[in-house]
Amino acid sequence: MKRFLTGILGCLLAAGLCLLLFRFFHETDPASSLEGRGIWQDKAELMALANGRPVPVYGTKKQLAAAAEKAMHQPIPLLTDKETVPPSGDKRDYVSLAVYYWPDPSRPDGKPYVRRDGRVNPEKWDDRRYDAHRFVQMKNTVKNLARGYLLTGKKAYAERALVITRAWFIDGTTRMNPRLPYAQMVPGRSSGRKTGLIDTMGLIDVVDALYFLRKECPEEEWQAYQKWFGAYTDWLLLSQPGKEEGEAGNNHGVWYDAQVCVFSHFAGKDEVAKKILAAVPEKRMASQIAEDGSLPLELARTRPLHYSLFTLRGFLTLARVGEEMGIDLYDRKSSNGRSLKLAIDYILPYAKGEKTISHEAAADDQDVPFWLSLHLANGHYKNPAYD
């Protein structure tokens, strides 16, 4: 009997130890409580990278950890830092310059600005007047900190990232207003344009980061982030600029759909995302993808390859959200036979430099995000050519 009781006690102690170990590793794994995998950043792949498996599209663990450490020391850029006050009188409104518009050399004050397609006006980065630079700095800093937290488990990275997101989306004195009436303004011509809504595609990075930071985020604060993105979704759907951008027939329409789907899903408005996703084959694929798989409206631009890859990344973003919603856009065809795979297969030889599109020789460094999106999509396609 004594041996029997000793054996039982030993088993109980072993089981208890196993339970404690399980709880320890489970609770200290920053990825264990994620409620979303991210759209452009994949939880499973980043964790594989943390465990030593190379995932080239992300870089190395050492590189990502270094980026996170650098981000720890970045100042927090705020919309209220700009000197110029928007027409609303509220510095919390985002303001940006239409990037392809330049001063008219024939006029003393350069106004109204004139368009030079494909030529980016460096004035867009002027922090005194515009918010584009601080917006990019914010989303990159938050992204790098969230990645660092996921890879290393260092809470300091998560805490710093949440300080920044609170300032941008929760703090009433500094947070960005969930609207975009002054994006891509043209001096002397317009205080803001519907096309400016594409500026906030970078917020998809922020949403991904918030998913990774979920464990360190108090519930009340999490709901505040959801509320902000829900309010911005409503503005995109109901405002006049939003309605007009939603009807755009080129990359702007695709990216409008992608943003609304990502933001509404994060905010818990899944019915909004599902409605847009269901319409993609006929509203987007049927009209924007040609019979050979090309994107005619993007090929007509001065940077045809860049815009083709940019638009396809938008389509791949929609497909990624579709996976979360149970709506397959990877293999869906429109009524006239157009599909995402058809467009991918058309552009790949050009993206790899095997063919050229007119004067644009090959993809540049800015197309790395496309390759990451295609890599993630290949979890579905499993086509060696896509990696």
C-alpha positions in Angstrom: 0.0 0.0 0.0 2.9 2.3 0.9 4.5 1.8 -2.5 1.1 2.3 -4.2 0.5 5.6 -2.4 4.1 6.7 -3.1 3.6 5.9 -6.8 0.3 7.9 -6.9 2.0 10.8 -5.2 4.8 10.7 -7.7 2.5 10.7 -10.6 0.5 13.6 -9.1 3.7 15.6 -8.6 4.9 14.9 -12.1 1.5 15.9 -13.5 1.6 19.1 -11.5 5.1 19.9 -12.7 4.0 19.3 -16.3 1.0 21.6 -15.8 3.2 24.3 -14.3 5.7 24.0 -17.1 2.9 24.2 -19.7 1.4 27.2 -18.1 4.8 28.9 -17.8 5.7 28.5 -21.4 2.2 29.2 -22.6 1.8 32.4 -20.6 5.3 33.7 -21.4 5.0 33.1 -25.1 3.9 36.5 -26.5 2.3 34.8 -29.4 0.1 32.4 -27.4 -2.8 34.8 -26.8 -3.0 36.4 -30.3 -6.5 36.8 -31.5 -5.4 37.5 -35.1 -2.4 36.4 -37.1 -2.0 39.7 -38.9 -2.5 40.5 -42.6 1.0 41.5 -43.8 2.8 39.9 -40.9 2.3 36.2 -40.2 2.5 35.1 -36.5 3.5 31.5 -37.3 6.3 32.5 -39.6 7.7 35.1 -37.3 7.7 32.6 -34.5 9.5 30.1 -36.8 12.1 32.9 -37.4 12.4 33.4 -33.7 13.2 29.6 -33.4 16.0 29.8 -36.0 14.2 28.9 -39.3 15.2 31.4 -42.0 12.3 33.3 -43.6 14.0 35.5 -46.1 11.1 37.8 -46.9 11.2 39.1 -43.3 15.0 39.3 -42.9 16.9 37.7 -40.0 16.0 37.6 -36.4 19.1 39.7 -35.6 18.0 42.3 -38.1 14.4 42.5 -36.7 15.7 42.6 -33.1 18.0 45.5 -34.1 15.2 47.4 -35.7 13.1 46.9 -32.5 15.9 48.1 -30.3 16.4 51.2 -32.6 12.7 51.9 -32.4 12.8 52.0 -28.6 14.8 55.3 -28.9 12.7 56.9 -31.6 10.7 60.0 -30.5 6.9 59.8 -30.8 5.8 61.9 -33.8 2.4 63.4 -33.3 0.0 65.1 -35.8 -0.2 68.0 -33.4 3.5 68.7 -34.0 3.0 70.4 -37.4 3.1 74.1 -37.6 0.4 74.6 -40.2 -3.2 74.4 -39.0 -5.6 72.5 -41.2 -8.7 74.3 -42.5 -10.7 72.6 -39.7 -8.6 74.4 -37.1 -7.8 71.0 -35.5 -4.2 69.8 -35.8 -5.4 66.3 -35.1 -6.6 66.1 -38.7 -4.1 64.4 -41.0 -2.8 66.6 -43.8 -0.7 65.4 -46.8 0.4 66.7 -50.2 -0.6 65.1 -53.5 2.8 63.5 -54.3 2.8 64.0 -58.0 2.0 67.7 -57.9 4.6 70.4 -58.2 4.8 74.2 -58.2 4.0 75.7 -61.5 7.2 77.4 -62.6 5.3 79.9 -64.7 3.6 81.5 -61.7 5.3 83.5 -58.9 3.8 81.6 -56.1 3.8 78.3 -58.0 0.0 77.9 -57.5 -2.0 76.1 -58.5 0.4 73.1 -58.5 0.6 71.1 -61.7 0.7 67.3 -62.1 3.8 65.3 -63.1 2.8 61.7 -63.0 5.3 59.4 -61.5 7.6 62.2 -60.2 7.3 62.5 -56.4 7.5 66.0 -55.0 9.9 65.9 -51.9 7.7 68.5 -50.3 5.5 65.7 -49.2 8.0 65.1 -46.3 7.9 68.6 -45.0 7.0 68.1 -41.3 6.1 71.7 -40.8 3.1 71.5 -43.2 2.3 67.8 -43.7 2.0 64.6 -41.8 3.2 62.0 -44.2 6.6 61.6 -42.7 5.5 61.4 -39.1 2.7 58.9 -40.1 5.2 56.6 -41.8 7.6 56.9 -38.9 4.8 56.0 -36.4 3.6 52.9 -38.3 7.2 51.7 -38.9 8.2 52.2 -35.3 5.1 50.4 -34.0 5.6 47.6 -36.5 9.2 47.1 -35.6 8.5 47.1 -31.8 5.7 44.6 -32.2 7.9 42.3 -34.2 10.6 42.6 -31.7 8.2 41.7 -28.9 7.0 38.7 -30.8 10.5 37.5 -31.5 12.1 38.1 -28.1 9.2 38.3 -25.6 10.7 41.6 -24.3 7.8 43.5 -22.7 9.6 46.8 -23.0 9.0 46.6 -26.8 5.3 46.1 -26.3 5.0 48.8 -23.7 6.8 51.3 -25.9 4.6 50.4 -28.9 1.4 50.8 -26.9 2.6 54.3 -25.6 2.8 55.3 -29.3 -0.5 53.8 -30.3 -2.3 55.3 -27.3 -1.0 58.8 -28.4 -2.2 58.2 -31.9 -5.5 56.5 -31.4 -6.7 57.0 -27.8 -5.4 60.2 -26.1 -8.0 62.9 -26.8 -5.4 65.7 -27.1 -3.1 64.1 -29.6 -5.0 61.2 -31.3 -5.6 61.3 -35.1 -9.2 62.2 -36.0 -10.8 59.1 -37.7 -11.4 61.0 -40.9 -9.3 62.1 -43.9 -10.6 65.3 -45.5 -7.2 66.9 -46.0 -5.2 64.1 -47.5 -3.3 64.7 -50.7 -4.2 68.3 -51.0 -3.0 70.3 -54.0 -1.9 73.9 -53.2 -4.0 76.4 -55.0 -6.4 73.8 -56.2 -7.8 71.6 -53.5 -7.6 71.3 -49.7 -7.9 67.5 -50.0 -8.9 64.8 -52.5 -10.6 61.4 -52.4 -7.5 59.8 -53.7 -5.8 60.8 -50.4 -7.6 57.9 -48.7 -4.9 55.6 -50.0 -2.5 57.2 -47.5 -3.9 55.2 -44.6 -3.2 51.8 -46.1 -0.2 52.0 -43.7 -2.6 51.6 -40.9 -2.8 47.9 -41.9 0.7 47.6 -40.4 -0.7 49.2 -37.2 -3.6 46.7 -37.0 -1.1 43.8 -37.5 1.0 45.2 -34.7 -2.0 45.5 -32.3 -2.8 41.9 -32.9 0.7 41.0 -31.8 0.5 43.3 -28.8 -2.9 42.0 -27.6 -1.6 40.1 -24.6 -0.1 43.3 -23.1 -3.1 45.5 -24.0 -5.8 46.0 -21.3 -9.3 45.1 -22.4 -10.6 48.7 -22.1 -7.8 49.9 -24.2 -8.3 47.2 -26.8 -11.9 48.3 -27.2 -10.8 51.9 -27.6 -8.6 50.8 -30.6 -11.5 48.9 -32.0 -13.7 51.9 -31.5 -11.3 54.2 -33.4 -11.0 51.8 -36.4 -14.8 51.3 -36.3 -15.3 55.1 -36.5 -12.8 55.3 -39.4 -14.5 52.5 -41.2 -17.8 54.4 -40.9 -16.2 57.5 -42.3 -14.8 55.6 -45.2 -18.2 54.1 -46.0 -20.4 57.2 -45.4 -18.4 60.3 -46.3 -18.5 61.7 -49.8 -14.7 61.2 -50.4 -15.1 57.6 -49.2 -18.1 56.9 -51.4 -16.2 58.3 -54.4 -13.0 56.4 -53.7 -15.0 53.2 -53.3 -16.1 53.6 -56.9 -12.6 54.1 -58.3 -11.7 51.6 -61.0 -8.0 51.3 -60.5 -5.6 50.6 -57.6 -7.4 53.2 -55.5 -10.6 51.2 -55.6 -8.8 48.0 -54.6 -6.9 49.6 -51.8 -10.1 51.3 -50.5 -11.7 47.8 -50.3 -8.6 46.4 -48.6 -8.6 49.1 -46.0 -12.3 48.8 -45.2 -12.1 45.1 -44.9 -9.1 45.1 -42.6 -10.3 47.9 -40.4 -13.9 46.6 -40.2 -12.8 43.1 -39.3 -10.5 44.5 -36.6 -13.4 46.6 -35.2 -15.7 43.6 -35.1 -17.8 44.7 -38.1 -17.4 41.4 -40.0 -20.6 41.9 -42.0 -19.0 45.0 -43.7 -15.9 43.0 -44.6 -17.9 40.1 -45.9 -20.1 42.3 -48.2 -17.1 43.9 -49.8 -15.2 40.6 -50.2 -18.1 39.0 -51.8 -18.3 41.8 -54.4 -14.6 41.6 -55.4 -14.8 39.1 -58.3 -17.4 41.1 -60.2 -16.6 44.6 -59.1 -12.8 44.5 -59.2 -11.5 41.4 -61.0 -13.9 41.4 -63.9 -13.2 45.0 -64.9 -9.6 45.6 -63.8 -7.9 42.3 -64.9 -7.7 41.8 -68.7 -8.1 38.5 -70.5 -4.3 38.0 -70.5 -4.0 38.8 -66.8 -2.6 42.3 -67.2 -4.0 45.3 -65.3 -4.6 47.8 -68.2 -5.2 50.9 -66.0 -1.9 50.4 -64.2 0.0 49.6 -67.4 -1.1 53.0 -68.7 0.9 54.7 -65.9 4.4 56.1 -66.1 5.5 53.4 -63.7 3.5 50.4 -65.0 5.3 47.6 -63.2 5.3 49.4 -59.9 1.6 50.1 -60.1 0.8 46.6 -61.3 2.6 45.1 -58.3 1.1 47.7 -56.0 -2.4 46.8 -57.1 -1.8 43.1 -56.9 -0.7 43.6 -53.3 -4.1 45.2 -52.6 -5.8 42.1 -54.2 -3.6 39.8 -52.1 -4.5 41.8 -49.0 -8.2 41.2 -49.7 -7.6 37.5 -50.3 -5.8 37.3 -46.9 -8.7 38.9 -45.1 -11.0 36.5 -47.1 -9.2 33.6 -45.5 -10.2 34.9 -42.1 -13.8 35.4 -43.2 -14.1 32.0 -45.0 -14.3 33.7 -48.4 -11.8 32.3 -51.0 -10.6 35.0 -53.3 -7.4 33.1 -54.3 -9.1 30.8 -56.7 -12.4 32.7 -57.4 -13.1 33.7 -61.0 -15.3 36.5 -62.2 -18.1 35.7 -64.6 -15.7 36.6 -67.5 -13.0 34.3 -66.3 -10.7 36.8 -64.6 -8.9 35.8 -61.4 -6.1 36.8 -59.0 -3.9 33.9 -60.1 -4.3 34.9 -63.7 -2.9 38.4 -62.8 -0.1 37.0 -60.7 1.1 34.7 -63.5 1.0 37.5 -66.0 3.2 39.9 -63.9 5.7 37.4 -62.5 8.2 37.4 -65.5 8.3 41.2 -65.3 8.7 41.3 -61.5 11.6 38.8 -61.8 13.3 40.9 -64.5 12.8 38.2 -67.2 10.7 40.6 -69.3 10.4 44.3 -69.4 7.4 46.6 -69.5 8.2 49.5 -71.8 10.7 51.9 -70.2 10.4 50.4 -66.7 13.2 47.8 -66.5 12.5 45.9 -63.2 10.9 46.0 -59.8 12.6 48.2 -57.3 13.1 47.9 -53.6 9.7 49.3 -52.9 8.2 46.1 -54.3 9.5 43.9 -51.5 6.1 44.2 -49.8 4.6 42.6 -52.9 6.9 39.6 -52.6 6.0 39.3 -48.9 2.3 39.3 -49.8 2.8 36.7 -52.5 4.8 34.6 -50.2 2.0 34.6 -47.7 -0.5 33.8 -50.4 1.6 30.9 -51.4 0.6 29.2 -48.2 -2.6 28.6 -50.3 -1.2 28.2 -53.8 1.9 26.2 -52.9 3.6 27.1 -56.2 7.4 27.0 -56.1 7.5 29.8 -58.7 5.8 32.2 -56.3 8.6 31.9 -53.8 
